Amino acid sequence: MSRFPNRRWLVIPASEAANVDFNQVLESSADSLRYSIDESLTFVKYEITEVEGTVYGRPSIYNEDYTEYDHAGILELLATEAWTAPLDEE
């Protein structure tokens, strides 16, 4: 079972960070967001509740055009070179 079964992460264009209502997500401001290496993407995290197939708790920035991840999915994404710079091997 996931460590965060009701938490979701929504990857959005960095240009949308100013449109996030930070009262609806677990970050406090655009300055506290993590950005992809090329700074084109960022994400917000939030808690959802599912009742009879209906999801509640998504922030107003949510859009089906953006990808929503569960905990395992976001960890996999963040491990890619798009989000984590490779370590220098000296």
LUMMI-434482 format. One record per residue (C-alpha): x, y, z. Coordinates in steps of 0.02 Angstrom, whole numbers, plus 50000, padded with zeros to 5 digits. Layout:
REM residues N
XYZ ...
END
This chain:
REM residues 90
500005000050000 500595017549960 501315028450096 500155042450036 498585034049969 497565050049954 498935061849897 499085067049715 500375077049619 499895087449468 501245092049343 500895108949265 501825121049151 502945132549254 502035147249175 500465141749270 501285142949442 500615160649464 498845153849441 498945141249583 497835144749734 499085140149870 497665138149995 497155122549897 498835113549889 500195108050009 501495120649951 501525138350017 502035148549864 502775147649689 504475149549771 504235133049864 503865122949707 505105110949630 505445113949446 506075102449309 507905104349257 507415115149108 506205124849221 504755121949100 503725111349221 503285111049404 502035101749512 500855104049657 500295091049782 498625089349869 497505077249959 495975069549876 494475059949939 493575047349828 491745043849860 490835031549747 492005035049601 491955053949620 493575062849666 493515077849783 494915089449837 495765093349673 496365111449665 495625123949543 497225122849437 496765104649398 496485101449214 496345084549128 497655090649004 498935089949146 499585073449213 499075068449389 500185055949481 500055045149634 501545043249751 502405029149655 502135038249490 502875054849548 504395046149622 504695037649455 504505054149361 505655063649479 507015050449456 507155054749270 508475066349198 507125079049160 506905081849347 508545076349428 510245081149363 511445066649345 512835065949474 514545070849412 515665055749411 517425061449450 
END
